[in-house]
Amino acid sequence: MIRSSLVAMLAICAVCSFCGKEFVTLGRHSWRCKQKLNQNLPGNTVNQMPVIHSAVRISNTDDVKCYCGKSCKGTRGLKMHQRSCRVIHGLNDELLTDLEQQSTENSTDSFNSSTVEENDAMANDASNQNFPVLKKGIKLPKNDAEWSTANNYFKFAIELNAPIRAQDLSSSILQLNNVVYNYFADNFGHAEKIPDKALVDKYRDQTVKELKKSLKKLKLSNAEPHEIKYVSRTLREKLRNASQNNLDDQTTQNHNEVFNHDNYIGRNFWGYVKNILNKNTSLLPTFSMIECLTYFKRTLSAINTHKLFCIPSWIPKLSEPVINFDLEPPTYRQVTNIIRRMKACASPCPLDQLSIICFKRCPFLRTYLTEVIRSVWSSKYVPAEWKKACSVLIHKKGNTNDPSNFRPITLESIPLKVFTSYLRNAMFSFLTANNFIEQKIQKGFTPNLSGTLEHTAQMTNIINQARIKQRSVVITLLDLKNAFGEVHHNLIQSVLDYHHIPEQINEIIKSLYTDFNTTIITAEFSTPFITVGRGVLQGDCLSPLLFNMCFNTFIQHIKVDKYRQFGFMTKFLNPIHWFQFADDAAVISGQESENQTF
């Protein structure tokens, strides 16, 4: 009788009214229940005991039920069953999906709200900021006699008091810009300006037939000449594109019969890829000025301005230079050689519209520019007139509503590009003479060297050898996101010291990147000036070398023998482990574990 009563007592289960858990007896749980402690009960009901539900009989206290309804023997049996229980896995997947969706919605809502607030703040700030004054393009002379006349005019119009003092730099630069621009604008006129935005919006979606009707009405009504010219030009472009598309369609039908693909590939492989396989149509940005200003202000803003960068001790130090840096200011011959090597088709900066052709054809302008550069070199100060530029957006890929899908190319003033070109040449000569910069691994931005083609050929040879000899090869391709835009300006100063660049050159580069401003220009708008607080500018002549010098500290570390031994061994017993293409890298090894070590 006693035994049966004990079994009956053990079979009774009590349920907590607060948390819903089942117990043989509530006991200590009645005052330790977390749900009871956290629940705010009114009055003095806190000290009251919860109502105990009537006892529920269960068949066996050792049996534990899963959510699917299956009874398991003990906790251990339940865990073993839940490893393969489809109901449990379904609940877990559903829970994870809900959590991911909830976190995505929360992050999207917070991002959208912060973006809207940031855009509103930018809209309020944009009205008070300094917008650029873009000049119209100018037409240039067509024959030698007109260029000779222009050169003689500049001799009398521009006063040259050599040497130019540091305090007269700004006035000298402004005089050069104004005299040259006004002469060509007054005597040869302005180049065709960008069409009015209202005209672009008015005739953007019209077909060829509608444009013909509009052009006829404009001519009959004696409308404004500039509108007639714009409609005529737009109509001709659409007719030209339509005829070209028809020609392409006809050519495609008989393409394999007429066109020799093998001959084209053998003659110009990359031309075939560009013109046949991957025809790229330029896409214009479709975002607003506020969105553009918000993105690039956030991208170019300085981060941790007071942070100092120390080269780690595990990076090998460079020896003292054997050949000293040539600190002499540039001569007329050196400036002339730089100008002659620059492409005549280079776009001028829209802030001054001075073309490199003016300096190529007018010797006096080269003489005057030489004196200005010598003054900047001696004073170690880059004037503010040179530290203003325009950035145009080149579409990379993806949606045109996203500013991150565009690459900003900076259009600097031509005199500044000549100055930075001389500075780059002097620094590169010093680095190569003392063997401070590695050129076997890093092939990007190396003058007079087709480094990318060389690395690609070596990688192709490695893959072919591995395939022919049935050897294992592992290649990992690395790409740094926004590599040029993330270079800290204080890091540049530390890298210059690491490469033993003299203090005078350090001060010039520091002056160049201090308060440098750029504006983003498109066909629809131009933003206020944005201060470049970080990164090196794409389009600047000095930026590639500065980026290579920053990366060279890492290259000096990985070129040692203890890392080279993990590379792929060629027939010349020379292991190749790393290829660097500017900011892109290819890590090569014979085994996956060795590649992972890198």
N, C-alpha and C positions, 0 to 999 in steps of 0.2 A: 504493500500500500504506500509506504514511504517512497519507494523507488518510482512508482507510477506518478506520484504527486510531483516529484522533482522533474521528471520528464515533461510533465504538463506545464510546470513553471518555466522551464527553459524554452518551451515551444511558444510562449507568449511573447509578442513583439509590441513594444510601445513606440509611438511615432511622435516626434517633437512637433508642436504646433507652430514653432517659429521657422525652423529650417526644413522641416519635412523629412528628416532622416529617421531611420528605424533603429531601435535599440531594444535589447532584452529588458532593460529597465533604464529610465532616464538618469537617476542617480546624480553624479557630478555634472552631467551635461546640462542639467537644468539651470545651473548658474554659470556655466562656461560657454553657453551657446553664443556665437558671435552675432547671429541675427537678432537675438534677444537684446544683446548689449548695444548694438547699433541702432535698434529701433527706439524712437522717441515716443514713449507712451505717456499720455496725459495723466495728471494728478499723481496719486500714489499707487498707480497700477504697476509701477516698476517692481515693487517688492512682492507683487502677487505671483503665485505659482501658476504656470500655464495649465490650461485644461488638458488633462491626459485623455487621449482618445481611447476608445475601447480597444481592448486587446485584439490583435489580428493573428490568427493561427497560420503558421507556415509549416510546410511539411518537414523541412530539414534546415537547421540553422547553418549547415556547412555549404548548402547550395547557394550559388550566386548567379543571378540572371543577367544576361547581356541585353543590350537594347534591341537586339534582333529577336528576343524571346527564348533563346537557348539557355538552359540551366547548366552551369558549370560548377565543378567541384572545387570550391575554395577560390581564393584570389589568384593563386598560381594558374589554375585551370582557366580562369577568366582571361588572364593575360595571354596565355597560349592560344586561346580561341580568337581573341581580338586581333592577333597578328594576321589572320586570314579572313576575318569577318568583313563581308562586303558592305554591310550596313555601316560599320564603324568607319571604313575607308571613305564611303560616300559622305558621311557626316563631316569627316575631316576635310575632304576636298571642298565641300560646300562652305564650311566655316572659313577655310583659307580664302576662297573666292570672295566671300562677303567681306572679310577683313581687307583684302587687297582693293576691292571696289570702294569700300568706305574710306581707306587711306588715300586712294586716288582722288575721290571726290573732295575730301578735305583739303588735300594739297592743291587741287585745281582751284577750289574756291578761294583758298588763301592766296594762291598765286595771282588769280584774276583780280581779287580785291586789292592786293598790293600793287599789281600792275596798273589798275585803274587809278589808284591814289597817286602812284608815281607819275603817271601820264598827266594827271591834273596839275600836279606840282610843276612838272616840266612846262606845261602850257602857260602857267602863270609866270614862270621864270623866263620863258622864251621871249615874252613881250618886253622884258627889261634888259635883254642881253644884246651883245654887239653882233649885228649881222654883217656879213662881208659885202663889199662893193665889188661886183664882178664887172670887168671891163669887156667891151666888145672886141672881137678879133680884128686884126688889122691885115691889110693886103701889103705884100712886099714887092719890090722892083723885080722886073723880068729880065733885064739885060745888065751888062757890066757898066755901061755909061751911067745908068741910074744909081747903081751901087757906088760908083766913084763919086758922084755928086753928093750922095748921102754921107759918105765918109768925110768929104771936105766940109760939109755943113756941121757935122759933129765936132770937128776940130775947133771951130769958132764958137759953137753954141755951148759946149761943155768946158768949163774951166778946170784945168788940171794943175793943181798946186802940189806937186810931189815933194816930199812924202805926205800922204794924207794922215792927219792927226786922228787919234781915237775919238775925240769929241766931235769931229766933223764927219764921222762915218755915216750917220743917219742922213744928214743933209746931202752927202755925196751920192748915196744910193738913191735917194728920192730924185735928185737932179738927173741921174742917169736914166732912171725909169721914165720920168716925165718927158724929157727931151726926145728920147728915142720913140716913145709911143706917139707923142703928138706929131712928130715929123711924118711918120708913115701914115698916121690916120688922116692928116690934113692933105697930104700929097697923093696918096693912093687909095684912101677910103677905108671903110670898115668891111670886114668879111661878113658873109651872110650870117645874120644873127639867128638865135633859136626862135622858132615860131611862138606866137602868143599862145598861152594855155587855153584861152577861150576858143581860138581857131582849132586847136588840136581836139578839144572836147566836142566841138561842133561837127567836124567832119571825120571823126575817128571811125564810126561804125557804118559809114555810107559805102555802098557798093560802087562799082565802076559806072553803072548806068546812072545812079543818083548823082555821082560826082560830075558826070557830063551835063546833066540838067542844071546842077548848081552853077557850074562854070558858065553855061550859056546865059543864065539869068544874071549873073554878076557882070558879064560883059555888056548886056543890054541895058542894065540899070546904072552903068558907069560907077561901079563900086570902087572901094579903095584898092589901089594897085597891089598892096602887099597881100591882101586877101586873095586876089585873082592869081598872083604868083604862087601862093601856098596851095590853092586848090589845083592849079595846073601841075605843080610838082608832085603832089600827092597822087593825082590821076596817072601821071607818067610812071610813077613807082609801082602802082598797082597793076598797070598794064604790063610793065616789064616783068614783074613777079609772076603774073598769070602766064605770060608767054614762056617764061623759064620753067614753070611747073609743067606746062604742056610738053615742052621739049624733054624734060626729065622723064615724063611718063612714056613718051615715044621711045626715048633712049633705053628705058628699063625693059621694054618689051623685047628688043633685040640686043640686050646688053651682052649676053653671053656669046653672041655671034660676032659682034663688032669689036667689043672692048676686050683687050688682052690683060686680064688681071695679073697673071704671072709676070708679065713684063713690067707692069706698074709697080708691083711689090719689089721686084729686084732692083728697079731704078730708084724708088723712093718709098721705103716701107712706111715711115710715119706720115708722109703725105697721103698715102693710100688710106691709112687708118683715119686721118682727119677728114679727107674729102669724100671718101666712099663709105666707110663703115660708120663713122661718127660725125655726121653733119651737125654742127652746133649752130643753133640760132640764138642770137643774143636776146636775153630777156631783161626787161626793165623792172625795177622795183615797183611794187604796188602798195607799199605801206605808206603811212602818213608821215609828215615831218616830225610830229611829236613822238611817234613810235621810234623813228630813226634817231632822234636826239636822245631819247631815253636809253636806247640800247647802247649806242656808241659812247655816251657819257659814262655809263656803267662799265663798259669794256675798257675804256681808256683811263678811267680814274685811278689815281695812285692808291696802293694798298701798303700799309705799314711803312709810311714814308721815313720813319726814323730807324728802321731795321737795318742793321749792319750785317754784311755777308763776309764771313771768314772762310778762306779756302781750307777744307779739312786736311788733317795731317796725313791721311792715307793717300792723298793725291800727291804724286811725286813733284817736288819743286824743280823749277827750271834753273839751269846754271846761269851764272852771270854772263851778260852779253859780251861777245868777242868784238863785234863791230858796233860802234855807237850809232845812236839815232841821228839822222841828219836834220838838225833843227833850223837850217837856213830857210828863209822865206822863199816862195816860188819865184822863178824868173819868168820873163816874157816868153821864152822858148818853151818852158814847161807848160805854162798856161795855154799857149797856142797848140801844143801837141794834144792836150786834153780836149780842147774844143774841136779839133779836127777829127778826133776819134769818136766824138759823140754823134749820134744819128741825127740827120737833118729832119727826119720825120717825127722827132720827139715832140710831144705836146707841150706847149708853154703853160705856165701857171695862169689861170684865169684872173688872178689878182693884179698882174702887171702885163700879161700878154706879150712878153718879150720872147721871141723865138731864138733858138740857137743859131739860126741862119744869119741873123743880124751880126752876131759875133764872128761867124765864119767869113763873112764878106766885107766887114769893116775893120781894118787893122787898128784904127784909133780906139774903137770900143774894147778891143783886146788889151791895148796899152792901159786904158783907164781901169779896166777890170783887174788887171795885174796889180796896180797900185792899191786898189781897194782890198784885194786879198792879202797883200803884204801887210797892210795896216791891221787887218783882222788877225793875222798870224802873230804879229808882234804884240798886239794888245791883249791877246788871249780872250777876246770878247766877241761873241757873235751878235751882231745888231738885231734889234727886234724886228726890223723890216724883213729880214731873211727868215725869221722864225714864225712865219705865217704861210700856210699852204692850203691846198684844196685836195680833197679825197674823192675820187670817183669810185663807184661800186661796180664790180664785175661779178656777174652771176656765176656761182659754182654749180649748185644743184639744188633740187628741192623746190619748195613753195616760195614764190616771189613775195609773199606777205611776211616772210620771216627775215629780218635783217641779218641773222646769223648765216644765211645761205649766200651772202655776198662778201666778196673780198675787197677791202678798201685799198686802192692804189693811190699813193700820195703824189700830187703834182707840185713840186717845189719850184721856187724861182731858179732860173737858169744860172745866175751868178752863184747861188748857194750850191747847186749841183757841181759846178766847176770847182768850187772850194773843197767840198767834201770828196770829190774825186782825187784831188791832189793829196788830201789828208789820207785817204785810203791807200794810195800808191806808196806814200812815204812809210806808213805803218806796215804794209805788206812786205815792202823791201827789207825793213828791219827784222821782221819775224822770220822770213825765209833765209836771210843771210845768217842768222844765229840758230836756225833750225829749231825755232820755238813752236812752230805750228805743224801738226801732223798731217801729211798729205797722202799717206798710203791707205788709211782707213776712211778719212773724211775727203770726199771728192766733190762735195757741193760748193758752189760759188768759188771755185778755184780758177784764177785767170789763166788763159791760154792752155786749158786742159779740158778735154771732153770726159770728165770724171764719171758722169752718169752712164755714158756709153761703155766705158771701160769696166765699171762694176757690173753692169748688166751682162756684158760678154763673159766675164769671169763666172758669174752665177750660172749662166747657161752652160758653160763648160763643166762646172761642178755637177749639175744635174745630169748632164749627158754621161759623165764618167760613172756616176753612181748607178745609172740605169744600165750601162753596158757591162760593168763589172759586178752587178748585183750587190751593190753596197748600200748601206743605210745612210740616209742624209736627212737631217731635220732643219728646216728653214723657218724662222719666225720673223714676220714683218711687223715692225713697230711704227706707229704714226702718232706724233704728239699733237694734241688738239691746240690750235691757236698758239703755236710755239713762239712765233715772232712777237705776238701781242702780250706774252706773259713774262718777258724779260724785265726784271726789276732794274731800275736805273742805278740803284746803289750796288747791285751785282756787277754792273758794267764797270764801275770804278774799281771794285775789288779784282776783277779779271784783268783790267789794264795794269794794275800793280803786280799781279801774278806774272804777267808777260814782260815786266820791266819797261813798260812804256814811260817815257819821261813825264815829269809833273806838268810841264807846259802843255803837252798834248792832252793830258787828263783834264786840265782846266778848260781847254777849248771844247772838248767833247761834253764836259759837264755844263758849260755855258750853252751849248747847242741844244741839249735836252732839258734845259730849265725854261719853263714857261713857253714851250713850243705849242702853238695853236694850229688847229686844222678845222676846216669846215667840210661837211659832207654835201656834195652837190649832185643833183639829179636833173632830169629834164623837167621835173615838176616843181622842185623847191631847192633851197639851200639852207642849211641849218646855221644857227649862230656858231661862233668859234668855240671849239672844245679843246681844253687843255690836255695835252698828251702826258699823262702821269706815269704811264708804264708802257713797256714794249718798244721795239724798234720799228720804224716806219717802213712798210713795203713800198718801194719806189725811190727810197733814198739811196744814194751811191755808197754811203758808209755802212748802212745797216747790215748787209750780208757778212762783211768782215767782222763786225761786232758780234753778230750771232755765232759765227764760227769760233771766235775766240772764247765765248762763253761755253760752247760745247767742247772746246779743245781741252778744258780742264778734265772732263770726263774721259775723253779719248786718251789722254796721257795715262790714265789709270788702267784702262782695259787693254792697252797695247802691250803690257808686260808679258813675259813668257808663261807665267803661271795661269793666265787666261787663254793664251794662244794655244796651249796644248789641248784644249777642248775642241778646237776647230776641226774642220774637215781636212784630212791629209791628202794632198795631191801627189802626183808622181814625182814632183821635185822635192818631196819631203818638207814642204813649207805649208804648215797648217794655216788655213784661212778661217777666221772665226767671226769677223764683223765687217759689214759694209755700211758706211754712213753716207746718206744722200741728203746733206744739209740737216733738216729736222726729221727725216725718215731713216729707218735703220733696218738692216737684214741680219739676223743672228743665225749663224751657220754652225752646225756640229754634226758629228756622226751618230750620236745617240740622243734619245729624248731626255735622259737624265742630265747629260752634259748641257743640253740646250736650256734645261730648266735652271741649271746652276747660274747661267748668265742672267 
